[in-house]
Amino acid sequence: MNMTERIEPGQTFCGVPFCADLGALEAEVAVLGAPHGTPYEPGTPSHAAGGASAVRGALGWYSANPEQFDFDSMGPLFGGARVVDCGDVAGDLHDGAANRHNIEAAVRGIRERGAVPLLLGGDDSVPIPLFRAYSEARGLTIVQIDAHIDWRDQVKGVREGFSSTMRRASEMAQIARIIQIGARGPGSAREAELEDARAWGAHIHTARAVHAQGVGPALDQVPAGAEVILSIDVDGIDPAVVPGVILPAFGGLSYQQVLDVIHGVAAKATIVGAAFVEYVPEKDPTGTGAQAIARLASNVIAAVGGQRGG
């Protein structure tokens, strides 16, 4: 299989052009779907396999009209950025290693053309190869929004699954800082994982702390001028906004708080990549969660557009 083989989506994100040839990509932002990452049970589709498709089709024609003013980002839609959709990375339900290699290769291809990748999952294992595609960089900061800290070393003998995302990131030489926002409720972590995260130096801001203090303390830990990857597991958002997740956790971040994180990061640092993962459309029959995710993704694009002078 070609390591950058991709599948054209039935509908692109907000109707932007489809880019079939990564070698000819000309855009500030490139959307990439990754329905399949590293499964815990080979042969079983990810619970979030349909997420990218649902988010792509969530917004109507008005959301892709570049002439409209967006009051969330206080500028033109997409911040004037040129945006393309590179389709879905081809996946194999039985071969997590191949899926990781394909995602990493596609992200590298996007970055080689000078575009910022915006990855739509899929579950929270797909950001691991996204992070690996930045291996030549140094000093990267990950800003994660998630109900869970994802520091398990392995689950069922699998070390690249969706409970190990930040643990694997912490082992990469290019990652200098991890800021985690929104942890709450029970998940796969035990006290040992929390201790490991803190020992490494991860900055953990629980959802309760955010509701009490705002997102300012977390943003204060983003170094000025840093290069940042936003890693957004949508279960970090309150289920009143995004109900379609595998394990709803009450008391999550509001839509506005996530906006504040996105634009707060962009105000002091450079966004070099982003991922939105763990959306389960089958648990969101009205589709409002997909609309919220697509709007948040649009704000990431607008932030990049503003930074690129779009």
Backbone bond lengths (Angstrom), bond angles and torsions (degrees), N, CA, C in turn:
res aa  C-N    CA-C-N  psi(-1)  N-CA   C-N-CA  omega(-1)  CA-C   N-CA-C  phi
1 M - - - 1.460 - - 1.530 109.50 -
2 N 1.329 114.05 134.99 1.458 118.44 174.18 1.518 109.23 -61.92
3 M 1.332 116.82 128.60 1.458 120.19 -173.30 1.524 112.82 -65.57
4 T 1.344 117.22 -16.15 1.464 119.37 177.37 1.534 110.73 -114.56
5 E 1.329 117.06 21.79 1.462 119.87 177.83 1.526 109.83 -61.92
6 R 1.343 115.64 130.63 1.443 120.40 -179.08 1.518 110.44 -132.47
7 I 1.310 115.19 157.12 1.458 122.07 -177.35 1.521 108.68 -112.36
8 E 1.320 116.74 129.10 1.459 120.02 179.03 1.516 109.82 -67.65
9 P 1.341 117.77 129.41 1.466 119.67 -178.73 1.521 111.33 -75.04
10 G 1.326 115.84 154.82 1.457 119.34 175.88 1.508 111.78 -63.33
11 Q 1.328 116.72 -30.06 1.458 122.76 177.04 1.516 108.16 -143.99
12 T 1.317 117.36 130.37 1.462 120.03 179.04 1.528 110.29 -79.76
13 F 1.318 116.36 166.52 1.457 121.60 179.59 1.521 109.80 -63.15
14 C 1.337 115.82 116.71 1.473 121.91 179.21 1.525 113.16 54.02
15 G 1.335 116.74 22.80 1.457 119.93 177.36 1.513 115.62 75.88
16 V 1.344 118.47 16.49 1.463 120.33 178.76 1.529 109.46 -70.01
17 P 1.326 119.37 162.93 1.461 120.78 -178.47 1.527 112.63 -62.84
18 F 1.323 115.49 148.70 1.461 121.62 174.00 1.518 109.20 -87.79
19 C 1.319 116.54 134.95 1.465 122.13 177.73 1.523 108.66 -108.05
20 A 1.323 116.61 106.80 1.457 120.72 -178.25 1.522 112.71 -81.72
21 D 1.323 116.74 -28.54 1.466 122.00 -174.69 1.523 109.52 -115.91
22 L 1.322 116.45 107.24 1.463 119.27 -179.86 1.520 111.54 -61.63
23 G 1.320 116.89 -28.86 1.454 120.14 -179.80 1.514 113.16 -68.27
24 A 1.330 117.10 -16.01 1.466 121.26 179.72 1.521 111.71 -111.28
25 L 1.317 117.54 11.31 1.466 121.85 -176.31 1.527 110.74 -63.24
26 E 1.319 116.19 129.36 1.460 122.15 175.27 1.522 108.19 -134.19
27 A 1.316 116.43 97.36 1.460 121.48 -178.08 1.514 108.98 -166.91
28 E 1.324 115.19 162.65 1.466 119.73 172.67 1.523 110.98 -84.54
29 V 1.331 117.15 -32.42 1.463 121.90 -178.10 1.514 109.25 -132.35
30 A 1.328 115.78 136.51 1.458 121.59 177.64 1.525 109.25 -124.46
31 V 1.331 116.37 120.02 1.464 122.30 177.56 1.522 108.40 -82.86
32 L 1.332 115.96 137.03 1.460 121.50 -178.84 1.519 108.69 -138.18
33 G 1.315 117.02 127.36 1.462 121.18 177.14 1.518 110.98 -92.73
34 A 1.332 115.84 142.35 1.470 121.58 176.80 1.524 108.29 -137.86
35 P 1.333 117.94 80.75 1.463 120.32 -177.23 1.524 113.87 -64.89
36 H 1.334 116.97 -26.58 1.464 119.92 -173.56 1.527 111.02 -125.75
37 G 1.332 115.65 127.02 1.454 121.48 176.28 1.513 110.09 -114.12
38 T 1.319 115.86 -120.91 1.464 121.23 -178.77 1.525 109.22 -108.81
39 P 1.325 118.44 107.09 1.464 119.89 -176.88 1.524 112.16 -77.64
40 Y 1.327 115.31 147.32 1.465 119.73 171.27 1.523 110.86 -77.57
41 E 1.342 115.94 -28.89 1.466 121.49 177.63 1.526 108.24 -121.47
42 P 1.344 118.60 98.96 1.461 120.10 -178.53 1.527 111.80 -52.83
43 G 1.328 114.92 137.52 1.452 120.90 -179.47 1.513 113.68 93.68
44 T 1.324 116.89 -12.65 1.461 121.09 -179.84 1.528 109.58 -98.65
45 P 1.321 117.90 123.89 1.466 119.21 179.87 1.528 111.49 -62.33
46 S 1.301 116.44 149.13 1.454 121.09 175.93 1.522 109.94 -61.23
47 H 1.327 116.17 144.18 1.464 120.54 175.46 1.518 111.22 -61.59
48 A 1.332 117.08 -22.35 1.466 121.50 -177.40 1.527 111.93 -108.47
49 A 1.331 117.54 21.24 1.467 120.34 -175.74 1.521 112.53 -61.66
50 G 1.325 117.22 -30.00 1.462 119.96 -178.96 1.515 114.32 -89.22
51 G 1.332 116.89 3.84 1.458 120.15 -174.03 1.511 114.46 -62.87
52 A 1.325 116.88 -47.51 1.471 119.82 -176.27 1.517 111.31 -61.16
53 S 1.324 116.76 -43.46 1.460 120.53 -179.38 1.521 111.26 -63.04
54 A 1.338 116.63 -42.05 1.466 120.01 -178.44 1.525 111.42 -67.25
55 V 1.316 117.42 -40.64 1.464 120.49 -179.86 1.526 110.26 -67.55
56 R 1.323 116.86 -39.35 1.463 119.71 179.00 1.527 111.38 -57.02
57 G 1.324 116.16 -41.62 1.456 119.61 -173.67 1.515 114.76 -95.00
58 A 1.331 117.86 11.71 1.463 120.47 -170.33 1.518 114.20 -77.32
59 L 1.317 118.03 -27.67 1.462 120.66 -173.38 1.525 111.42 -106.70
60 G 1.323 115.48 146.99 1.451 120.89 -179.01 1.515 112.39 -79.63
61 W 1.306 114.54 -174.13 1.470 121.16 -175.64 1.518 112.47 -58.14
62 Y 1.337 116.49 -32.00 1.468 119.67 -175.16 1.516 112.11 -63.80
63 S 1.332 116.60 -26.57 1.453 119.60 -175.42 1.522 112.67 -80.23
64 A 1.306 116.77 -8.97 1.461 119.66 178.65 1.526 111.76 -111.07
65 N 1.320 117.06 12.15 1.454 121.34 -179.56 1.526 108.61 -90.26
66 P 1.316 118.17 105.93 1.468 120.65 -173.89 1.512 114.16 -66.77
67 E 1.348 117.74 -10.74 1.453 119.89 -179.85 1.524 112.20 -83.89
68 Q 1.316 117.44 -11.88 1.460 119.71 -176.91 1.524 111.46 -80.77
69 F 1.332 114.87 148.54 1.458 121.69 177.39 1.522 108.58 -89.61
70 D 1.329 116.19 133.38 1.461 121.94 -178.31 1.528 108.40 -106.72
71 F 1.322 116.56 113.45 1.454 120.56 -177.06 1.523 112.93 -77.15
72 D 1.332 118.72 -10.54 1.465 120.32 172.36 1.525 110.88 -72.81
73 S 1.325 116.16 -41.20 1.462 120.44 -178.90 1.526 112.64 -102.44
74 M 1.336 116.15 -4.42 1.472 122.66 -179.74 1.529 111.35 53.88
75 G 1.320 114.27 51.92 1.450 120.97 177.38 1.510 109.58 -171.75
76 P 1.315 117.69 -175.53 1.459 120.35 177.86 1.519 110.99 -63.48
77 L 1.328 116.47 153.41 1.454 120.86 179.06 1.528 110.31 -54.81
78 F 1.299 116.50 134.17 1.464 123.88 -177.33 1.524 112.38 65.75
79 G 1.332 117.42 13.89 1.454 120.33 177.84 1.508 113.91 59.20
80 G 1.336 115.93 22.13 1.459 120.26 -177.81 1.516 113.91 79.50
81 A 1.337 117.27 3.60 1.465 120.30 -178.25 1.525 111.41 -72.53
82 R 1.321 115.63 144.25 1.456 120.48 169.06 1.531 107.75 -79.04
83 V 1.328 116.15 130.97 1.458 121.43 -175.52 1.519 109.23 -128.66
84 V 1.325 115.72 136.08 1.458 120.89 173.05 1.526 108.39 -128.71
85 D 1.310 115.18 161.58 1.461 121.82 175.57 1.522 107.58 -113.78
86 C 1.326 116.14 122.33 1.466 120.93 -177.03 1.526 112.83 -94.36
87 G 1.326 117.35 11.38 1.448 120.47 176.49 1.520 112.70 78.54
88 D 1.324 115.11 -165.55 1.458 122.14 -177.67 1.520 111.42 -102.33
89 V 1.316 116.00 138.43 1.459 120.91 172.19 1.526 108.19 -66.98
90 A 1.322 116.24 130.51 1.461 119.81 177.42 1.526 109.70 -61.90
91 G 1.341 117.64 135.57 1.457 121.55 -175.55 1.511 113.00 -124.88
92 D 1.324 115.03 162.29 1.458 122.73 179.74 1.527 107.23 -133.36
93 L 1.325 117.12 120.34 1.462 121.14 -177.46 1.525 112.85 -65.45
94 H 1.311 116.82 -17.50 1.462 120.48 -176.92 1.526 113.43 -104.82
95 D 1.321 117.85 -4.55 1.465 119.90 -170.80 1.522 111.18 -134.56
96 G 1.331 116.04 82.72 1.452 120.32 179.05 1.512 113.00 -61.70
97 A 1.344 117.12 -35.22 1.464 120.10 179.89 1.525 110.74 -62.44
98 A 1.330 117.02 -41.86 1.462 120.46 178.45 1.525 110.71 -65.46
99 N 1.325 116.32 -39.90 1.469 119.07 178.31 1.522 110.70 -61.33
100 R 1.331 116.24 -43.88 1.469 119.38 179.33 1.517 111.06 -62.44
101 H 1.312 117.13 -43.69 1.462 120.78 -179.90 1.532 111.01 -62.82
102 N 1.331 116.37 -40.68 1.462 120.03 -178.86 1.520 111.60 -66.96
103 I 1.330 116.58 -42.56 1.458 120.00 178.38 1.525 110.24 -63.13
104 E 1.319 116.20 -47.55 1.463 119.93 -179.67 1.524 111.51 -59.74
105 A 1.339 116.60 -43.38 1.463 119.93 -178.82 1.524 111.51 -64.88
106 A 1.332 116.90 -40.52 1.467 119.71 -179.84 1.528 110.76 -67.01
107 V 1.332 116.85 -41.43 1.462 119.78 178.08 1.522 110.49 -63.75
108 R 1.314 117.03 -42.09 1.467 119.44 176.70 1.522 110.96 -60.00
109 G 1.322 116.40 -40.95 1.458 119.79 178.65 1.514 112.41 -61.35
110 I 1.325 116.43 -40.51 1.462 121.16 177.11 1.525 110.60 -64.04
111 R 1.326 116.03 -45.58 1.463 120.15 -177.15 1.530 111.73 -67.74
112 E 1.315 117.00 -32.47 1.461 120.10 178.22 1.529 111.56 -63.22
113 R 1.321 116.74 -24.86 1.463 120.97 178.30 1.530 111.76 -91.83
114 G 1.337 117.09 6.19 1.449 121.09 175.26 1.511 115.14 82.31
115 A 1.336 117.87 12.61 1.459 121.48 -179.52 1.529 110.58 -97.56
116 V 1.316 115.76 157.16 1.460 122.04 174.94 1.525 108.50 -92.42
117 P 1.330 118.78 122.81 1.462 120.58 178.85 1.516 111.92 -77.72
118 L 1.332 116.01 135.70 1.456 122.90 172.62 1.524 106.31 -119.71
119 L 1.317 116.00 106.35 1.462 122.74 -172.15 1.518 110.26 -93.68
120 L 1.329 116.28 130.51 1.455 122.63 174.86 1.519 109.01 -111.15
121 G 1.357 115.96 117.36 1.456 119.64 177.92 1.512 110.72 -86.88
122 G 1.307 113.44 177.37 1.438 130.96 15.66 1.530 111.31 70.44
123 D 1.353 111.74 164.46 1.458 118.34 -179.26 1.522 110.90 -86.10
124 D 1.334 115.27 -177.63 1.460 120.05 -171.85 1.524 113.52 -80.33
125 S 1.325 116.99 13.62 1.467 118.72 168.74 1.521 111.56 -86.06
126 V 1.337 118.11 -19.70 1.468 119.32 -174.83 1.530 113.88 -71.54
127 P 1.369 120.85 -23.61 1.470 116.97 174.88 1.533 113.83 -68.21
128 I 1.323 119.10 -18.81 1.467 119.27 -178.33 1.529 110.77 -60.07
129 P 1.337 119.89 -52.06 1.472 118.12 176.13 1.518 113.27 -68.54
130 L 1.337 117.72 -25.23 1.468 118.97 172.54 1.519 109.49 -59.47
131 F 1.333 117.89 -48.85 1.467 121.04 179.58 1.527 110.83 -60.83
132 R 1.317 117.21 -38.38 1.473 120.59 -177.33 1.524 111.74 -66.92
133 A 1.319 116.91 -24.19 1.469 120.26 -179.81 1.522 112.42 -70.54
134 Y 1.344 117.48 -4.95 1.459 122.76 177.94 1.531 111.09 -106.23
135 S 1.320 117.73 27.59 1.461 121.37 -171.36 1.520 113.33 -62.15
136 E 1.337 118.12 -23.04 1.470 119.97 -179.32 1.525 111.75 -82.94
137 A 1.324 116.70 -11.55 1.463 120.92 -178.14 1.521 110.24 -82.57
138 R 1.312 116.23 168.47 1.454 122.16 174.17 1.525 108.78 -142.95
139 G 1.316 116.00 148.27 1.449 120.77 175.00 1.515 115.29 77.08
140 L 1.346 118.10 22.74 1.454 119.94 -178.80 1.526 111.46 -71.85
141 T 1.312 115.19 147.11 1.458 122.61 173.34 1.517 108.80 -111.76
142 I 1.327 116.70 131.00 1.461 121.19 170.64 1.516 107.97 -100.65
143 V 1.319 116.16 126.61 1.457 121.65 169.80 1.524 106.54 -108.06
144 Q 1.316 114.93 110.66 1.459 120.62 -176.88 1.525 110.16 -105.71
145 I 1.339 116.10 134.86 1.462 122.19 167.21 1.518 106.36 -111.40
146 D 1.328 116.77 124.11 1.466 120.60 -172.32 1.520 108.47 -168.86
147 A 1.323 116.47 145.75 1.464 120.09 172.92 1.523 111.40 -75.17
148 H 1.335 116.54 -14.49 1.465 121.70 -174.60 1.530 109.56 -127.79
149 I 1.318 117.18 153.70 1.468 118.69 -174.71 1.527 112.87 -89.86
150 D 1.340 118.74 -16.69 1.471 122.01 172.04 1.525 113.46 58.43
151 W 1.338 116.53 47.18 1.461 121.76 179.42 1.534 113.05 -111.07
152 R 1.321 118.69 16.93 1.462 119.56 175.97 1.528 109.47 -67.30
153 D 1.324 117.47 136.36 1.459 119.58 177.41 1.517 111.12 -72.95
154 Q 1.330 115.98 -37.44 1.463 120.40 177.02 1.525 109.30 -159.11
155 V 1.315 115.34 154.78 1.461 122.98 172.82 1.519 106.73 -134.77
156 K 1.311 116.81 122.21 1.470 121.75 -177.84 1.520 111.22 58.26
157 G 1.325 116.56 31.47 1.454 121.46 -179.78 1.515 114.68 81.03
158 V 1.331 117.30 -2.30 1.471 122.12 -179.46 1.524 108.46 -95.67
159 R 1.338 116.65 124.38 1.463 121.91 -175.48 1.531 113.09 -100.85
160 E 1.335 117.85 -6.04 1.467 121.09 -175.60 1.519 111.60 -115.58
161 G 1.343 117.29 18.56 1.453 120.82 -177.47 1.513 113.24 -83.38
162 F 1.345 115.46 -176.84 1.462 119.51 -170.12 1.528 114.46 -75.68
163 S 1.319 118.35 -4.70 1.466 120.11 173.75 1.527 112.59 -95.40
164 S 1.331 116.87 1.29 1.476 121.13 -173.90 1.522 113.52 -120.05
165 T 1.334 117.28 13.91 1.466 121.23 -170.89 1.525 112.89 -58.68
166 M 1.316 117.54 -50.13 1.464 119.78 -177.01 1.533 111.76 -77.55
167 R 1.320 117.28 -28.48 1.474 119.44 174.75 1.527 109.65 -61.93
168 R 1.321 117.38 -46.96 1.465 119.87 179.43 1.531 110.47 -66.01
169 A 1.323 117.13 -39.01 1.472 119.63 178.36 1.520 110.79 -60.40
170 S 1.328 116.76 -38.80 1.467 120.75 -177.34 1.515 112.29 -64.26
171 E 1.336 117.25 -19.63 1.462 121.86 -178.41 1.526 112.52 -89.63
172 M 1.329 117.77 -3.86 1.458 121.58 -176.35 1.522 110.14 -91.53
173 A 1.324 116.07 132.12 1.465 121.08 -175.54 1.518 112.39 -62.33
174 Q 1.328 117.90 -26.62 1.461 120.79 -176.91 1.524 113.06 -78.01
175 I 1.334 117.34 -14.35 1.465 121.00 -176.79 1.523 109.34 -94.22
176 A 1.330 116.60 115.91 1.466 121.34 -178.33 1.521 112.71 -100.99
177 R 1.340 117.22 -25.37 1.452 119.78 -172.92 1.524 109.11 -149.36
178 I 1.323 115.95 140.47 1.463 122.16 176.13 1.522 107.66 -128.89
179 I 1.330 115.59 122.38 1.461 122.42 178.00 1.521 106.86 -116.23
180 Q 1.331 117.32 119.25 1.457 122.28 -173.01 1.527 109.51 -115.38
181 I 1.330 114.53 127.12 1.462 121.11 -171.70 1.529 109.68 -126.66
182 G 1.333 116.36 127.80 1.459 119.81 170.02 1.511 116.53 110.19
183 A 1.332 118.79 4.14 1.462 120.58 -177.43 1.526 110.73 -60.36
184 R 1.311 115.52 138.12 1.464 121.33 179.95 1.526 109.12 -168.21
185 G 1.325 115.11 160.08 1.454 120.75 174.80 1.515 113.33 63.06
186 P 1.333 117.07 -177.71 1.465 120.54 177.06 1.518 111.58 -84.94
187 G 1.313 115.91 152.21 1.463 122.08 175.43 1.504 108.64 -153.40
188 S 1.322 117.70 -149.04 1.462 120.25 -178.67 1.523 112.35 -81.06
189 A 1.346 117.20 -16.26 1.463 119.85 -175.93 1.527 111.41 -71.94
190 R 1.316 113.70 146.13 1.456 121.71 169.95 1.518 107.37 -114.84
191 E 1.323 116.64 175.48 1.459 118.62 -177.21 1.522 111.57 -58.88
192 A 1.343 116.90 -32.01 1.466 120.74 -179.76 1.521 111.42 -62.61
193 E 1.335 117.35 -37.83 1.467 119.90 179.51 1.537 110.49 -67.98
194 L 1.313 116.32 -39.03 1.458 118.89 176.93 1.520 110.75 -62.82
195 E 1.299 116.96 -41.28 1.465 120.73 177.96 1.519 110.82 -63.83
196 D 1.336 117.03 -41.12 1.470 120.21 178.91 1.526 110.66 -63.39
197 A 1.331 116.33 -42.84 1.463 119.84 -179.93 1.524 111.00 -61.50
198 R 1.306 115.75 -45.56 1.467 119.62 179.86 1.529 111.37 -66.99
199 A 1.337 116.71 -37.60 1.466 119.48 179.57 1.520 111.14 -64.93
200 W 1.318 116.98 -34.99 1.470 120.20 177.86 1.526 110.24 -69.02
201 G 1.322 116.23 -31.91 1.459 120.45 -177.96 1.510 114.54 116.99
202 A 1.336 117.06 10.15 1.463 119.71 178.04 1.528 110.07 -63.34
203 H 1.323 115.19 139.70 1.464 121.40 178.35 1.528 107.51 -98.69
204 I 1.310 117.50 113.44 1.456 121.93 -173.43 1.526 109.60 -110.62
205 H 1.340 114.98 122.09 1.449 122.53 179.45 1.525 107.59 -118.22
206 T 1.307 117.14 106.37 1.462 120.63 -177.30 1.525 110.25 -67.82
207 A 1.337 114.97 162.24 1.459 119.17 177.01 1.530 111.17 -61.44
208 R 1.331 116.58 -37.70 1.468 119.02 178.81 1.525 110.57 -62.19
209 A 1.315 117.04 -40.29 1.467 120.01 179.08 1.525 110.40 -65.27
210 V 1.322 116.46 -39.70 1.470 119.46 179.41 1.526 110.53 -64.31
211 H 1.331 116.79 -42.96 1.461 118.84 179.79 1.525 111.20 -65.57
212 A 1.320 117.10 -30.85 1.464 120.42 -179.22 1.522 112.63 -81.39
213 Q 1.337 116.68 -36.05 1.467 120.96 -169.84 1.525 113.75 -118.47
214 G 1.322 117.65 -7.90 1.448 120.15 -174.08 1.528 111.13 82.15
215 V 1.338 116.56 -178.23 1.466 120.90 -177.78 1.525 111.86 -88.32
216 G 1.345 117.32 -3.22 1.458 121.00 -177.60 1.511 114.87 -54.74
217 P 1.348 119.67 -47.63 1.462 119.58 -179.89 1.527 113.18 -59.19
218 A 1.318 117.88 -35.76 1.461 120.19 177.01 1.523 110.88 -69.86
219 L 1.316 116.97 -43.88 1.463 120.03 179.34 1.521 111.70 -64.73
220 D 1.323 116.94 -30.39 1.460 120.15 178.82 1.530 111.29 -61.97
221 Q 1.319 117.49 -23.07 1.458 120.84 -177.90 1.522 113.59 -89.78
222 V 1.329 116.77 -1.10 1.465 120.92 173.65 1.526 107.50 -82.27
223 P 1.321 118.86 118.24 1.467 119.64 -178.64 1.531 111.40 -64.11
224 A 1.302 116.67 137.46 1.462 120.33 176.46 1.526 109.87 -59.61
225 G 1.314 115.75 131.06 1.459 120.51 178.68 1.515 114.51 82.19
226 A 1.334 117.66 2.09 1.465 120.34 -178.22 1.525 111.33 -68.75
227 E 1.318 115.53 159.43 1.460 121.76 168.40 1.525 107.50 -95.58
228 V 1.334 116.28 128.06 1.455 121.56 -169.87 1.524 110.99 -124.37
229 I 1.317 115.87 136.89 1.452 122.80 167.30 1.525 107.19 -106.40
230 L 1.321 117.28 124.94 1.458 122.38 174.60 1.521 108.81 -88.91
231 S 1.319 117.12 122.77 1.462 122.03 179.60 1.522 107.62 -118.44
232 I 1.330 116.13 102.02 1.459 120.98 -171.41 1.524 110.11 -112.86
233 D 1.330 114.24 105.69 1.458 121.90 169.11 1.523 104.73 -85.42
234 V 1.327 117.16 119.39 1.456 119.02 -169.53 1.524 113.61 -70.70
235 D 1.349 118.21 -6.95 1.461 117.10 172.26 1.533 110.86 -75.04
236 G 1.331 117.51 -7.19 1.451 121.00 171.59 1.520 112.00 -70.61
237 I 1.338 116.13 -19.93 1.458 122.17 177.26 1.530 108.32 -87.10
238 D 1.309 116.99 146.28 1.457 119.08 -177.80 1.530 111.25 -60.50
239 P 1.342 117.69 140.40 1.466 119.91 -178.97 1.521 114.29 -63.84
240 A 1.330 118.21 -14.73 1.460 119.08 172.37 1.523 111.01 -65.95
241 V 1.324 116.43 -24.26 1.464 121.78 179.31 1.529 110.52 -96.95
242 V 1.329 116.30 -47.27 1.470 122.04 179.38 1.536 107.86 -124.98
243 P 1.320 117.11 90.58 1.468 119.55 -179.47 1.523 113.83 -76.46
244 G 1.321 117.41 -18.95 1.452 121.07 -172.75 1.513 113.75 -84.27
245 V 1.328 116.60 73.85 1.461 122.04 176.06 1.525 108.55 -135.78
246 I 1.317 116.57 160.95 1.451 119.55 -175.24 1.521 112.35 -71.86
247 L 1.341 117.69 -31.48 1.458 121.28 -177.89 1.525 108.73 -136.62
248 P 1.346 118.10 86.71 1.469 119.68 -179.34 1.530 111.13 -59.30
249 A 1.321 115.64 135.05 1.466 121.80 178.94 1.516 107.63 -126.32
250 F 1.306 116.53 116.02 1.455 120.77 -173.43 1.525 110.72 -75.78
251 G 1.342 114.92 151.40 1.459 120.31 179.90 1.510 113.64 88.62
252 G 1.343 117.45 23.45 1.453 120.90 -177.53 1.516 113.75 -79.03
253 L 1.319 115.57 -178.73 1.455 121.52 -179.61 1.529 110.11 -67.57
254 S 1.305 115.34 147.02 1.459 120.61 175.21 1.525 109.71 -80.70
255 Y 1.317 115.16 166.07 1.463 120.03 173.82 1.521 110.29 -55.95
256 Q 1.324 116.50 -44.50 1.460 120.44 -178.06 1.520 111.79 -64.33
257 Q 1.322 117.48 -39.44 1.464 119.88 179.22 1.526 111.62 -64.47
258 V 1.322 116.92 -38.04 1.469 118.96 176.97 1.528 109.93 -67.15
259 L 1.329 117.21 -40.50 1.466 119.87 174.12 1.527 110.84 -57.00
260 D 1.331 115.59 -42.81 1.462 119.58 -178.85 1.533 111.03 -63.48
261 V 1.329 116.89 -35.90 1.467 119.54 176.47 1.526 110.01 -65.76
262 I 1.335 117.04 -48.50 1.465 120.69 -177.51 1.526 111.04 -58.79
263 H 1.317 116.50 -52.25 1.458 119.14 -175.90 1.526 111.82 -76.56
264 G 1.336 116.59 -27.21 1.461 119.11 175.30 1.517 111.84 -67.41
265 V 1.327 116.74 -40.34 1.465 120.33 175.62 1.522 109.80 -63.47
266 A 1.340 116.36 -45.81 1.469 120.07 -177.11 1.524 112.45 -63.37
267 A 1.334 116.60 -27.18 1.459 119.82 -177.96 1.520 112.81 -71.89
268 K 1.335 118.13 -22.51 1.466 119.35 -176.25 1.518 113.69 -126.02
269 A 1.319 118.19 -6.59 1.469 121.18 -176.56 1.520 108.85 -143.67
270 T 1.328 116.48 177.61 1.464 122.23 -179.35 1.525 109.57 -108.84
271 I 1.314 116.94 123.67 1.462 121.55 177.25 1.525 108.26 -81.25
272 V 1.328 116.73 118.75 1.461 120.95 -177.82 1.529 112.26 -111.26
273 G 1.322 117.35 -1.79 1.451 120.74 178.49 1.509 109.78 -178.32
274 A 1.333 116.21 159.77 1.461 120.43 179.21 1.521 109.29 -155.40
275 A 1.325 114.60 152.76 1.460 121.08 175.48 1.517 109.48 -140.14
276 F 1.329 116.41 139.35 1.457 123.80 170.72 1.530 106.86 -121.54
277 V 1.313 116.81 118.82 1.462 120.49 -172.36 1.528 110.96 -135.18
278 E 1.339 114.85 169.19 1.468 124.82 171.70 1.523 114.57 74.63
279 Y 1.326 117.94 21.23 1.460 119.26 174.32 1.524 109.07 -84.61
280 V 1.332 115.96 129.94 1.466 122.92 -178.58 1.527 108.14 -116.04
281 P 1.326 118.07 95.60 1.468 119.94 -173.21 1.522 113.76 -61.89
282 E 1.320 117.66 -27.77 1.467 120.24 -179.21 1.535 111.48 -63.68
283 K 1.325 117.15 -21.71 1.460 121.16 179.04 1.530 112.68 -97.72
284 D 1.316 116.42 12.32 1.465 121.96 -178.44 1.524 108.62 -135.79
285 P 1.350 117.57 69.56 1.468 119.70 -171.20 1.517 114.77 -61.88
286 T 1.333 118.33 -26.10 1.465 119.55 179.40 1.524 112.53 -84.39
287 G 1.341 117.70 -16.32 1.455 121.43 179.17 1.513 114.73 78.27
288 T 1.328 118.51 7.14 1.462 119.23 -178.21 1.524 111.86 -67.68
289 G 1.332 117.30 -32.82 1.461 119.69 177.25 1.514 111.50 -63.48
290 A 1.322 116.98 -40.76 1.462 120.49 178.07 1.519 110.72 -63.18
291 Q 1.335 116.23 -38.22 1.463 119.48 178.03 1.525 110.74 -64.10
292 A 1.337 116.77 -41.91 1.467 119.95 179.23 1.527 110.59 -63.09
293 I 1.328 116.66 -43.85 1.464 120.40 179.77 1.530 110.38 -62.79
294 A 1.327 116.30 -44.18 1.466 119.60 -179.79 1.528 111.14 -63.01
295 R 1.337 116.78 -37.83 1.461 119.07 177.26 1.532 111.23 -66.90
296 L 1.324 116.86 -41.15 1.463 119.17 177.44 1.530 110.47 -63.76
297 A 1.333 116.53 -40.89 1.462 119.87 176.90 1.527 110.42 -62.50
298 S 1.333 116.70 -37.49 1.467 120.51 177.37 1.524 110.98 -62.64
299 N 1.330 116.53 -34.97 1.457 120.01 177.89 1.524 112.02 -70.98
300 V 1.323 117.70 -34.76 1.462 119.53 172.77 1.517 109.90 -61.26
301 I 1.329 116.22 -44.59 1.465 120.30 178.44 1.523 110.60 -60.33
302 A 1.337 116.51 -43.91 1.455 120.21 179.66 1.530 111.16 -63.08
303 A 1.333 116.48 -38.44 1.466 119.96 178.15 1.516 110.75 -63.10
304 V 1.331 116.39 -43.05 1.461 120.42 177.15 1.523 110.25 -64.32
305 G 1.347 115.75 -42.93 1.458 119.64 178.15 1.517 112.30 -58.12
306 G 1.344 116.23 -41.02 1.449 119.91 177.48 1.517 112.10 -64.87
307 Q 1.330 116.50 -37.63 1.460 120.22 179.63 1.509 112.26 -72.20
308 R 1.335 116.65 -29.17 1.454 121.37 -179.13 1.529 112.21 -89.99
309 G 1.330 116.67 -1.02 1.462 119.53 -179.86 1.491 113.35 76.94
310 G 1.365 115.73 29.92 1.459 120.07 -179.55 1.521 113.08 -68.62
